[in-house]
Amino acid sequence: MRIRVFHSVKDWFGNLKIKSKMLIMLLLATTVPIGVMGFSSFGKILEMTRNETNTYFASIVDQTANNLDQTLSNLRSNAEFIYGDKIIQKILKGESIYSIDSMNQQNEIILQKISINKNAGTCILAATGKIYWYNMSFYPDLSTDFRKTEEYEKCKNNGYKLTWIPTDHISLEASISPEKKKDTMAAVMVLKDFNTGEEVGLLEIVMNEKSIYDVYNEVKMTPNSYGFILDPDGYIISHENKGILGKRNAVYSHINNIICNKDSGSFTYSMNNKKYRLLFNTLHTNNWKIVFAIPMDELLMYSESAKHLIIRTTILCAVILLLMSMLISGGIATPIENMASVITRIGEGDFSARISRYGKRNDEIGIMAKEINTMARKITRLIDENIHSMLKTKEAELGALQAQIDPHFLYNTLDTIYFLAIKQNSSEIGSIALALGDLMRISINTGKNLITIKEEITYIENYMVIQKIRFKDKVNLEVNIDEEIYSKMIPKLTLQPLVENAMVHGIEEKMGKGKITISGFQKGDCIILKVADDGVGLDEEYVNNMLSFNLENYKTTRDHDISLLLESESYKKRGSHVGLKNVDLRIKLIYGNEYGISVRSKKGLGTTVYMRIRADENSLMDLC
């Protein structure tokens, strides 16, 4: 099923016009990578956006914590200043101070020293029973014994260190404006004599929750985000919901359990069926935790903006790539379609069709346009030449038919001569007639251009029968050819002219008997055939110069002018060894210019003609 679908798609794509194919390929080559990159980078970009958002909000939380730390640190510094003041210690113990006798002066000195903090109220409960205060929103009961307060117990349990009292956990009784004690928190410290360690009083610095709330409430990370502060015990120190100040509940206790052992961080938490991202940091002054709750849907708003930007950018890029793909495919495919139309017209026989456009372009389109026009002109010229050649051929065939003698008539005549010679006991005449008949059968058979080496040797043997009778056994023929090449096909009448050349230019001019040896073997992808004689020898330099003339003319002469070359006077004047020249040129035309004939000869010793042809018979198919 899948293979059938694949082939159907392949056939459909193959039948599309080249413009559509290019458009599809360009779109696939551009939109697919962009889509893959966009899809793969989408999650990373969203993650980066979330991380950047978290980092940005975390830096805001950190800065807010620093601001709150600065406020609380000022309270600590004030408490430490009061704790370390020796004059305050003496006054609290009831000791007399030089130059300060009256109670009013003592009160004025203490008031001056505790009024350094304008943003909080300060109260000192002395061991003598006196109470000193400044900027208090409520007035403590004058009968209060500081050792019986919860603040004293908490400070004592804390090792007499500065101790922070949660909102609405102050135990001092208010004699005036008790309602103003609500929503307040405090930092308390037991005051001691430096020398004796005696407890001389209790310092309590009271601050309204609003003064802290205003510091972090100015920070609005998202429209519905809010903050709150928890102490290490999980009490709510500050919150926008004032009804839960100083209390603990399951939700905030659970949050406190998560963050109590961490300095800072963030996590996702569900409150009131809604998800929040909680970012927290630690106030190092007293280990309170400042926490900001950001609704997740508002936090993801930043990621959504990034997502929409990515989608819009991807769509814009896709539209631009579509337009560019259409322009590119049109710019390439349209000229090809026009050229295909011209080629179709030429194929239908309209050889006057030409490509009028794109000819001045220097790119591949321009080259194709020029070559198609050139091809059309050449086809027109070749058709004209072919018509002219066909007319010439018909005229030649007509003349040949008029002058033709029936070959069978000649064979029958030679057979008659042969039988008459046998009847008259003239064996030589019979042998000549029989050999000549065999020679004519091969020569006149125009329908067969290729013969085996074995058939060529048989032809030569018939030729030598006539020559032996003519020259009274002056020459002997010896054949030494490897059996495996006897069946190899070669062009007809390639070896016989070499044997004839040996007879005419070697043996006939020699005094006494001579010998012609034909040998052959295969070497690699070549067949080497040799015709050697022990005649008078040739001028080797002359013959090889003649053959080099063959090679030069082969390289510069068109195929259809070869016959003109062979008939030219300049060619015939190169020497009388026309048989060698013709065979060499035929071999070069059939096999290539690296094949052909070479000659080795010495005066008085004889001549060896080497013929080198290709063993592969594929190059001979055109001759079949």
N, C-alpha and C positions, 0 to 999 in steps of 0.2 A: 504493500500500500504506500509506504513512504517513498519507495523507489519510483512508483508511478507518479506520485505527486511531484517528486523532484524533477522527473523528465518532463512533466507537463509545464512546470514553471520554467524549466530550461528552454523548452520549445517556444513558450510564450515570450520569454525575454529575447530569444534569438530572432523572432519575427518582428520585434519592434524596430522602428527607425532609429538610425544612429543618434539622432538628436535626443530621442527619448531615453536611449540607453545611457548616453553621456549624462543627461540630467539626473537619472536615477543613480548612477555611479557616483556623481559628484555629491548628490545629497547624502548618499550613504557614507561616503568618505568624509563628509564634514559634520553632518548632524549626529551620526552615531558616536564619534569621539566626543563631541560637545555634550551630548546627552549622558554618556558614560561619565565624563569628567564632572558634569553638573550634579549627577546623581551621587557620585562618590564623594564630591566635595561638599554636597549639601549638608550631610550630617556633621562633617568636620566644622563647617562654617557656623552651624547652629551651636555646636559644642563650644567653639571658640567664643561666640557671642555670649553664651551663658557664662563661660569662665570669665570673660572680660566684665560682664555685668556683676558677677559675684565679687570679682576683685575690686571693682569700683565701689560697690556698696560696702564691702568689707573695709575699704579705706575710710569711708564715711563713718562707719561704726567705730573704727579705731580713733579717728579724730574726735568724735563725740566723747568717747571714753576718756581721752586725754583732757578734754575741756572739763568734764566732771571731776576727773582726778585733780585738776588744778584747783577747783572750788573746794573739794574736800581736804586737799592738802593744806590750803590756807587755814581751815578750821583746826587741823592738827598742829600747824605752826603756832596758832594763837594759844592752843591749849598748852603746848610745851613752853611757850613764853611765860604764861601765867604760872605754870608749875615751877619754873625755875626762878621766879622773882622772890628774893629774900625778904623784901619789905612786906610783900603780901603775906608771906609765911609768918612773920612776927606779929602782924596785925591780927591774923587769924588765930594765933596762940594767945593773944591778949597781952603781949609784952609791950612795954613802953618803948617808944622810939625817940631818939634825941631830936629835939626841936619840933616833935609832933605830939601834942598833948591831947588836943580836943578830939572828940568823936567825929565831929564834922570834918576835921582835917583828914582823919583816917578814911572816912567814907569817900571823901573827895579823891584821895590818892588811889584807892582801889577802883573807883569808878573810872578814873582816868586810864588806868592800866587795862581794864577789861573792855573798854569802849573802842579798842583798835579794830574790831570786826564790826562793820556797819551792816553786814548782810545776815547777821544771826543775833539771836539774843543770848546773853551770858549771865549765868547765875552761879554764885558761890555760897554754899551752905557751910558755915564755920563750925568748928568743934565747940565754940563758946556759945552756940545757939543763934548767933547773928546770921542774917542772910543779906548778901549783896547781889544786886542784879542790874543789868543794863539791857535796854531794847527788847525786853521780854514782851511777847504778845499776851501772856497771862502772868498773874502775880502769884507766886507760891505762898502756901500757908506758912506764916512766920513761926508756927510751933513745930515745924517739921524737923525731926532728927534724921540727919543724912544717913546714919548707920542703920536705920530701919527702912530705908528705901530699897526698891528692887534694883535701881541703878547701882547702888553701892555693892549689892551682892553679886551682880553680874561683873562689875569691875574687879571685885576681889577674886572671883572665880577665874577671871581672865589674867590673873597675875599682876593686878594693879596697872595694867596697860590701858591705853586709851581704848575705850569700849564704845561701840556704836549701838545705839538703841533704835530698833525698828520704828517705823511710823505708827503712831497711836499706841505705843508701848511705854510712854513716859508715865512714871508712877507718882510724880510730885502732885500734891493736892493744890488746886488753884483756889485762892481765896477771892480773887476778883477775875472776872471774864473767863470762867472755866471753859466756855464753848470755844475759846480761841486756842485751847490746847489740842483741839482736833487737827488731824493731818500734819502733825509735827513729829520730828525725829530729833535725836540728840546724840552728841558725843560726850561721854562722861569720863572723868579721871579722878581718883582719890589723891588729894594733895597731902604730902608728907614732909616732915622736917628733915632737912638734908643730914643733920648731925645725928639725931636720935631715931629717925624713922617713924616718929610719932605721927598719927593721922591727925591733920589739922583742919581738914575740910573736904568737901566734894565739889568739883568743878563740873558744871553741866552747861554745854553750849547747845542751844536749841535752834533748829532751823526748820522753816516751813517746807513741806514737800513741794510746793509750787515753785520754789526757787530752783529746785533740781529739775522738776518737770519742764520748766520753761527752757532749760538749756538744751534738752534733747528733742523736745516737741517741735522745735523750729526745723528740724531735719525731716523732710518729707520725701522719701525715696520714690514712692508711688502714691497716687491719690488716696488709697485706703490703707497704707501702711501705718503702723503705730509701734511705740516702744514701751518698755517697762523695765523696772529694776528689781532684782531679787537679792536677798542677803544669803549667806551660806546656809542658813537654816530653812530657806525656802519661803520666808515671809516676803510679801509684796511691799517693797519700799516705795515705789512710785508707779503710777498707772493712770491712764486717762479715765478709767472707771474708779472714781474715788470711793465707791462703796466697798471695794475689796482691799483697800489699803491696810497694811498691818496684818493681813490674814493669810492663811495658807489653804489651798484647795488641791484637789487631786491632779488637775491639769498642770498647774504651775509647780507643784511638788515634783511631778514626773519630769517636767522640763528641767527643773533644778537638779534632779538626779542625773540627767543626761550630761549637763554642762558643768557640774560642780568640780570635776577633776580636770577640766580643760581650760586653757587660758583664753582661747578664741576659736572660732570656727563657724560652721553653718550646717544645717540639716533641714530636711522636710518634715513637717509635723502637721497633723490634722487637729483642728479645733473648731467645734461647733459645725461639724460636717463640711468643713472647708479646709483646703490644703494651703499651708503657708510655708514660706521659706524663712527659717529663723536664723538670724545672724547675731552672734554674741561676742562680747569682749569683757575683760576683767578690769575693774577699777582697783588698781594696786594699793590704793590708800587703805581700803578696808575689805577687799576681796568681794565686794558686791559685783553682780553681773548685770551689765546693760544689754538688753535683748531687743532686737527689732524684728517684728513680724511683717513679712511682705506677702500679700496674696499671690499664689502661683500664677493665676491667670494674668495678673498685672506684670509679674516678672517675665512671663513668656511673651508679653507684648513686644519686648525688644527683639526676641527671637523671631516672632511673626513678621516684624518689619524687615528683618534680614532675609527671611524666607521669601517674602513678596518681592523684595529687591532682586533676589537670585532668579525667581521665576520670570519677572519682567525682563531682566537682562538676557536670560536664555531665549525667550520668545523673540526679542529684538534681534539677537544674533542669528536665530534660525531664519527670520524673515530676510535679513541682509544676505545670508548665505544662499537662500532660495533665489533671490534676485541675481546674485553674482553667478550662481550655477546656471541660471537661464541665459544670462549674457554670454558666459563662456561656452556653454554647449551650442548656443545659436551661432556664435562667432566661428566655431570650428565645424559644426555639422552642416550649416547652410552651404558653404563652399563645396563640401564633399557631396552633398545632395545635388548641387548644380553640376558638378563634374560627373556624377553617376548618371545624370540625365543625358549629358552629352555622350558618354560612353555607350549608353543604351541606344541612342540614335545611330551611333557609328555601327554598333552591332546589328542594327536593323537594316544597314546598308546605306545610311545617309553619311557618306564620307566627307561631305562639305561642312558637317557640324564642327564648330570650334568653340572653345571657351574664351569669351571676350573679356571677362573680368579676371581679376587676381593675377594676371600675367606680370604685373609690375611688382608684385610682392616678392620678397627675398626669402621667405620662410618655406617650410615644406609644402604648404598649399600652393604657393607660387611655382615651386619646382614641379609639382605634380601637374599643374595647369599647363606649364610650358611643354612638359614631356608628353602629355596627352595630345596637345596640338601637333607636336613633332611626330608622334606616332601616327596620327591621322594623315598627315602629309606623306609619311613614308609608305603607309598602307596604300594610299592613292597611287603613289609612284610605282610601288611594287605590283599593284594590280595592272597598271598600264604596261609595265615591263613584262609581266606574266602573259598578258594577252598577246603582246608582240612576239614573245618567245614561243607561245603555243602555235601561232601562225607559222613561224619559221619551222617548228617541229613538224607540223602537218605537211608543209611543203617538202621537208626532207624525207618524211615517211613515204610520201607519194612517189618521190624520185626513187627511193630504195625499193618500193614495191614494183616499180616499172623495170628496174634493173635486176631484180632478185632472180636468182636461179634456185630452183627448188633443191634444198640440201639433200633430200632423199634421192633425187635424180643423180647427184654427184656420188653419194654413197653407193648406189646401184651400179654406176659406171665403174667405180674403183673395184667393186666386187667382181665385176665382169672381167676387168684387166687381170685381177688376181687369179681367177679360175683359168683364164687363157694362158697365163704364165705357168701355172702348175701343169696344164695340159701340154705345154711346149717344153716342159722340164727346165724352165727359167726361174729358179728359186729366188734369185736376187730381185727380179722384177716383181715377183709375188710378195716378197717381204716388204719392198718399198710401197707397193699398193696397199698392203694391209696396215703398215705403220702410218701411212699418210691418211688413211681412212680414220684411224683412231685419233690422230692429231686433229683432224677437221671436226670430229664429233665434239671435242672439248672446246675448240676455238669458236665454232659456229654457234654453240649452245648459249645464246644471249640471255636466256632466262635463269642462268646459274652463274652468279658472280663469285661464290665461295666454293672452294674444294678443299679436301683434306690434303695434308702433306703427302700421304700415301698416293693420292690421285695425281698430285703434281709430279711425283717421282715417276709414276707410270707414264705420264705425258713425256717426261724427259727421256725415259728409256726408249719410247717409240721414236722420238726425235733422233736419238743416238743411233738407232738401227739404220736410219737413212744416211747419217753422217759416216758410219763405218763402211757402208757399201760405197759411198761416194769417194772416201779417201782410202779405200782398200785396207781397212783395219789399221789405220795409222794411229787411232786413239782408242784408249780403254776407259771405261767408266766404272768407278767404284763408289758404292753408297754405304756410308756408316752412320746411320741415324738411329737414335735411341727409340726403342719400341713404343715407349709411353707417349711420345709426341706425334706418332704417325697419324693419330686420329684428330689432331688439332686442325682447326679450320684456318685457312689463309686465303687472301685474294688470289684469284685465278691468274696464272702466268706471271708469277713473281720470281720463281727460281729459274725457269727456262731461259729468260733473257740473260741471266748470269752465266749459264752453261754455254749459251750461244756466244757470249762475249769471250769466254775462255777459248772456245774453238777458233773464232775469227782472229782474235788478237794474240793468242798464245800458241795454240797447237799448229794452225795452218802454216805459220811462218817458221816453225821449228824444223830443223833437219832431223829426220828419224821419227820414231814413234813417240807419242805423248800419253799423258794420263790425266784424267779429270776425276777429282775426289769430292763427293758431296757428303758432308757430315752435319749433324745437328743434335742439340741437347737443350734442356731447360735449365736456366740458372735464375733462381728466385722467381720473380714475376715476369721474366723475359725468356724468350726463345731465341737461341743463337743458331743461325744456319750459315755454313761456310761452303763456298765453292772454290776449290784450289786446283791449280794446274801447274805442270812443270814445263810450261812453254818458255817463250823468249822474254817474258816479263814486260811491265809497263813503266811509264814515267809516273812514279807514285805521287810526286808533288803536283803534277799536271792533273791527274785524275781527282785528287782530293780538292784542288782548287775548283775543278768543275763541279764537284758535289757541294762545296761551300756556296757557289753561285746558286745552286738549287735552294739552299737554306735561306739565303738573303731574299730571293724572289718569293719563296713560300711565305715569309713574314710580311711582305709588302704587297702581295697580289691577292685580290679578292677571289673567292672560290670559283665564281662563275667565269673568271677570266683565265683559269688554268689552261683551258684548251687553247686559248689565244697565245699563252706563253709558250706552250709546247710547239706551236706552229710558227713562232716568231723567228726571224732570221738571226737575231742576236743570240737566241737560245741554241739554234742549230750550229752557229759558228763556234760555240764553246768547245767543240770537239766531235769526234765521230762516234763516241761511246753513248749513243742515244739510248740504247737499252738500259745501261746502268743508270743514266739520268732519269729516265722515265720511271723505273722501278723505285728509285730513291724518293722521287717526288710523290709517287702514289703512297708509299709507306708513311711519309710525313703527313700527307693529307688525311690518312685514315687513323694513324696512331698518335701523331703529334711530332713536333720537331726534335724531340729527344731520341726518336727512333730513326732508322734508315740504314744506309750502306756506308761502310768504310773499306778502304783498300790498303793492303800491304803488298808491295811488289819490289823485286830487285831484277835488274837487267840480267838475262841469261839464266836466272834461277826459277822464275815462275811468279805467279800472282795468286793471292788469296783475297777473295771478296767476302766480307762479313756482313750478314744481314741480321739486324736486331729488331724484333717485333715484340709486342706485348702478348703474354700468355692468356690474359683475360680476353674472352671473345665477345664481351658486351659491346665493345666499340665497333664490332663488325655487323651489328644488327641492322644498321641502315643499308647494308649491302645485300641483305637477304632478299 
